[in-house]
Amino acid sequence: MADHPVSRRAFIVAAGGAAVGVAAAGADAFTGAPRRVEFSRHDVPVPGLPLPLQGLTIAHLSDIHLYAGIHPAAERAMTLVAAAKPDVTMITGDLVENLRQLTELGQLLAACRGRLATVVTMGNWEIQVGVTPATLARVCSAVSATLLYNETEVVRIADAALALIGLDDPRAGIPDPDRALRGVPGDAIPIWGFHAPGYADQLIGRPYPRSPLVLTGHTHGGQIRPPLLPAITPPASGRFVSGWYRDSFAPMFVSRGIGTSGIRARFRCPPEVGLFTLRRV
């Protein structure tokens, strides 16, 4: 069959449509996409989970990146977490990009509180802009949250215990899991949280209690994901990008985060809040 040549007019119309589509996608990456926070739900199987912990929920936020007030994605995350009413909230670093945002950070932490505990870990941005552990601990304490700086908070329900283990940022800080685990009761179910996921592979083979869940962030999931190209992630991400990884130190979820860094845009990589429910198996 003979080929039918495309008319100049048809070519111009098609090219123009493609250009409009690209322009629209580019505009959305800076305006709409960073605001569309996905709320993902995950069941976490725990062999022999004590019955008092059955159904316990953990909300996870990471990489808030407050830089000029509470941005729309952070507002949406606050609404989602408040509506979910989690038992525990864990926030794994990169909360603010300057010291002026600490007041707004307090507002966000208050809105995202867990019923039983709200815990926070340091990210590389806190360290880079001069937010000391002491300062961040005061911001957390003022809204009944806790900074876990190589520390553990134990939550007890009846005769069962949950150990929330929080480490210093692996990229810019000094994580110390041995210190964090001191005094942790042997019957507690350990849930780990730290900022940069690449550190998880350094924990493989270490004599730590087996955990059903590790929560991290840092990667932003690549933040801007052009088709057919690999994700670009920051140093200390290791081989991890986003979602579940079950072949490391323990089952680990890498959040795409809430905010943006550098370029204030997202493309094919929406922000997210995760809700994790412990299930006895």
C-alpha positions as CSV (number, residue, x, y, z in Angstrom):
1,M,0.0,0.0,0.0
2,A,1.4,3.4,-0.9
3,D,2.3,5.8,1.9
4,H,0.1,8.9,2.2
5,P,2.2,12.0,2.7
6,V,1.3,14.2,5.7
7,S,0.2,17.6,4.6
8,R,2.1,20.6,6.0
9,R,-1.0,21.8,7.7
10,A,-1.6,18.5,9.4
11,F,2.1,18.4,10.5
12,I,1.9,21.9,11.9
13,V,-1.4,21.0,13.8
14,A,0.2,17.9,15.2
15,A,3.4,19.6,16.2
16,G,1.5,22.4,17.8
17,G,-0.6,20.0,19.8
18,A,2.5,18.2,21.0
19,A,4.1,21.5,22.0
20,V,0.9,22.6,23.9
21,G,0.9,19.2,25.7
22,V,4.5,19.6,26.7
23,A,4.0,23.2,27.9
24,A,0.9,22.1,29.8
25,A,2.8,19.3,31.5
26,G,5.6,21.6,32.3
27,A,3.3,24.2,33.8
28,D,1.5,21.5,35.8
29,A,4.9,20.2,37.2
30,F,5.4,23.6,38.9
31,T,1.8,24.3,39.9
32,G,-0.6,21.3,40.2
33,A,1.6,18.3,40.6
34,P,3.4,19.4,43.8
35,R,0.0,19.9,45.5
36,R,-1.5,16.5,44.7
37,V,-0.5,14.5,47.7
38,E,-1.3,10.8,47.4
39,F,-2.5,8.9,50.5
40,S,-1.2,5.4,50.4
41,R,-2.3,2.6,52.7
42,H,-0.2,-0.5,53.5
43,D,-0.7,-3.6,55.7
44,V,2.5,-4.6,57.5
45,P,2.5,-8.4,58.4
46,V,4.1,-9.1,61.8
47,P,4.5,-12.8,62.8
48,G,3.2,-13.2,66.4
49,L,2.1,-9.6,66.7
50,P,0.7,-9.2,70.3
51,L,-3.0,-8.8,70.1
52,P,-3.0,-5.3,71.7
53,L,-1.0,-4.0,68.7
54,Q,-3.3,-5.6,66.1
55,G,-4.5,-2.9,63.8
56,L,-2.2,-0.2,65.1
57,T,-1.6,2.5,62.5
58,I,1.5,4.5,61.8
59,A,1.4,7.7,59.6
60,H,4.6,8.4,57.8
61,L,5.7,11.8,56.4
62,S,9.1,12.8,55.1
63,D,10.9,15.6,53.4
64,I,8.4,18.4,54.2
65,H,10.9,21.1,53.0
66,L,9.2,24.2,54.5
67,Y,10.9,27.2,53.0
68,A,8.4,30.1,52.8
69,G,5.4,29.3,55.0
70,I,3.4,26.1,55.0
71,H,3.2,25.3,51.3
72,P,0.0,23.6,49.8
73,A,1.4,20.1,49.8
74,A,2.2,20.4,53.5
75,E,-1.3,21.8,54.1
76,R,-2.8,18.8,52.3
77,A,-0.6,16.4,54.3
78,M,-1.8,17.9,57.5
79,T,-5.4,17.5,56.5
80,L,-4.9,13.9,55.5
81,V,-3.1,12.9,58.7
82,A,-5.6,14.7,60.9
83,A,-8.4,12.8,59.2
84,A,-6.7,9.4,59.4
85,K,-6.2,9.8,63.2
86,P,-3.2,7.5,63.4
87,D,-2.0,5.9,66.6
88,V,1.6,6.9,65.8
89,T,3.1,9.5,63.5
90,M,6.7,9.2,62.3
91,I,8.3,12.1,60.4
92,T,11.7,11.2,58.9
93,G,13.7,14.4,58.4
94,D,14.2,17.3,56.0
95,L,11.5,19.3,57.7
96,V,12.7,22.9,57.1
97,E,15.1,24.7,54.8
98,N,15.8,27.7,57.1
99,L,15.5,28.6,60.8
100,R,12.6,31.0,60.1
101,Q,10.4,28.0,59.4
102,L,10.5,26.5,62.9
103,T,7.2,28.2,64.0
104,E,5.4,26.7,61.0
105,L,7.0,23.4,61.7
106,G,5.5,23.4,65.1
107,Q,2.1,24.0,63.5
108,L,2.6,21.1,61.2
109,L,3.7,18.7,63.9
110,A,0.7,19.7,66.0
111,A,-1.7,19.0,63.2
112,C,-0.1,15.6,62.4
113,R,0.1,14.2,65.9
114,G,-0.4,10.5,66.5
115,R,-2.8,9.4,69.3
116,L,-0.1,7.6,71.2
117,A,3.1,9.1,69.9
118,T,4.6,11.5,67.4
119,V,8.3,11.1,66.7
120,V,10.7,13.0,64.4
121,T,14.2,12.3,63.1
122,M,16.9,14.6,61.8
123,G,17.5,15.1,58.1
124,N,20.4,16.5,56.2
125,W,18.7,19.9,55.7
126,E,18.3,20.5,59.4
127,I,22.0,19.9,59.9
128,Q,23.0,22.0,56.9
129,V,21.0,25.1,57.9
130,G,21.9,25.0,61.6
131,V,18.9,23.4,63.3
132,T,20.6,21.7,66.2
133,P,19.1,18.6,67.9
134,A,18.5,20.7,71.0
135,T,16.5,23.3,69.0
136,L,14.5,20.7,67.1
137,A,13.8,18.9,70.4
138,R,12.3,22.0,71.9
139,V,10.1,22.6,68.9
140,C,8.9,19.0,69.1
141,S,8.3,19.1,72.9
142,A,6.2,22.2,72.6
143,V,3.6,20.3,70.6
144,S,3.9,16.9,72.5
145,A,6.2,15.3,69.9
146,T,9.6,13.7,70.4
147,L,12.8,14.1,68.6
148,L,14.6,10.7,68.4
149,Y,18.3,11.5,68.0
150,N,19.8,8.0,68.1
151,E,17.1,7.2,70.7
152,T,14.0,5.0,71.1
153,E,10.5,5.8,72.4
154,V,8.7,2.8,73.8
155,V,4.9,2.8,73.4
156,R,3.0,0.4,75.7
157,I,-0.5,-0.9,75.1
158,A,-1.7,-3.3,77.8
159,D,1.1,-5.9,78.0
160,A,2.5,-5.2,74.5
161,A,5.2,-2.8,73.5
162,L,6.2,-0.9,70.3
163,A,9.8,0.4,70.1
164,L,10.1,3.5,67.8
165,I,13.8,3.7,66.9
166,G,15.0,7.0,65.4
167,L,18.5,7.6,64.1
168,D,20.5,10.7,63.2
169,D,20.7,11.5,59.5
170,P,23.0,9.1,57.7
171,R,24.2,11.7,55.2
172,A,25.2,14.7,57.3
173,G,25.0,13.3,60.8
174,I,26.2,10.2,62.7
175,P,23.6,7.5,63.1
176,D,24.3,5.3,66.2
177,P,21.9,2.3,66.3
178,D,23.7,0.8,69.2
179,R,23.0,3.8,71.3
180,A,19.5,4.0,70.1
181,L,18.8,0.4,71.2
182,R,20.1,0.8,74.7
183,G,17.4,-0.2,77.2
184,V,14.9,-1.3,74.6
185,P,12.8,-4.1,76.1
186,G,13.3,-7.4,74.4
187,D,9.6,-8.0,73.9
188,A,9.0,-4.7,72.0
189,I,8.2,-4.7,68.3
190,P,10.9,-2.5,66.7
191,I,9.9,0.1,64.1
192,W,12.9,2.0,62.6
193,G,12.9,5.5,61.2
194,F,15.8,7.4,59.6
195,H,16.2,9.8,56.7
196,A,18.5,8.5,54.0
197,P,17.7,4.9,52.9
198,G,21.1,4.0,51.6
199,Y,22.2,3.4,55.3
200,A,19.8,0.4,55.5
201,D,22.3,-1.8,53.6
202,Q,25.0,-1.0,56.1
203,L,22.8,-2.6,58.8
204,I,22.6,-6.0,57.0
205,G,24.0,-8.7,59.2
206,R,24.2,-6.6,62.3
207,P,22.8,-8.3,65.5
208,Y,19.7,-6.1,65.8
209,P,16.2,-7.3,66.5
210,R,14.3,-8.2,63.4
211,S,12.0,-5.4,62.4
212,P,8.8,-5.6,60.3
213,L,9.1,-2.0,59.1
214,V,11.7,0.6,58.4
215,L,10.5,4.1,57.3
216,T,12.8,6.4,55.3
217,G,12.6,9.2,52.8
218,H,15.3,11.6,51.3
219,T,15.0,10.5,47.7
220,H,11.8,12.4,46.8
221,G,11.3,9.4,44.5
222,G,13.4,11.2,42.0
223,Q,11.0,14.2,42.2
224,I,11.1,14.9,38.4
225,R,10.9,11.6,36.4
226,P,11.1,12.1,32.6
227,P,10.0,8.9,30.7
228,L,12.6,6.3,29.9
229,L,15.3,8.0,32.1
230,P,16.5,6.6,35.5
231,A,15.6,8.5,38.6
232,I,18.1,11.0,39.9
233,T,18.4,10.8,43.6
234,P,20.7,12.6,46.1
235,P,23.8,11.2,47.8
236,A,23.1,8.6,50.5
237,S,20.1,7.3,48.7
238,G,22.0,4.2,47.7
239,R,20.2,1.9,45.3
240,F,16.8,3.0,46.6
241,V,14.2,5.3,44.9
242,S,10.7,4.8,46.3
243,G,8.3,2.3,47.6
244,W,8.9,-1.1,49.2
245,Y,12.2,-2.9,49.4
246,R,12.3,-6.3,51.1
247,D,15.8,-7.3,50.3
248,S,17.8,-5.2,52.8
249,F,18.2,-5.0,56.6
250,A,14.4,-5.3,57.0
251,P,11.3,-4.5,55.0
252,M,11.7,-0.8,54.2
253,F,9.4,1.8,52.7
254,V,11.0,4.8,51.0
255,S,8.7,7.7,50.8
256,R,8.5,10.1,47.9
257,G,8.2,12.9,50.5
258,I,5.9,15.9,50.7
259,G,7.9,18.9,49.5
260,T,10.4,19.7,46.8
261,S,14.0,20.7,46.9
262,G,16.0,22.8,44.4
263,I,13.5,22.9,41.6
264,R,10.0,23.5,43.0
265,A,8.4,21.0,40.7
266,R,7.3,17.4,40.5
267,F,6.8,15.4,37.3
268,R,5.4,11.8,37.3
269,C,6.3,11.6,41.0
270,P,3.5,12.8,43.3
271,P,4.1,13.6,46.9
272,E,2.8,11.1,49.4
273,V,1.7,10.4,52.9
274,G,1.7,6.7,54.0
275,L,-0.4,5.0,56.5
276,F,0.9,1.6,57.8
277,T,-1.3,-0.9,59.7
278,L,0.2,-3.7,61.7
279,R,-1.4,-7.0,61.0
280,R,-0.9,-10.3,63.0
281,V,0.1,-13.3,60.8
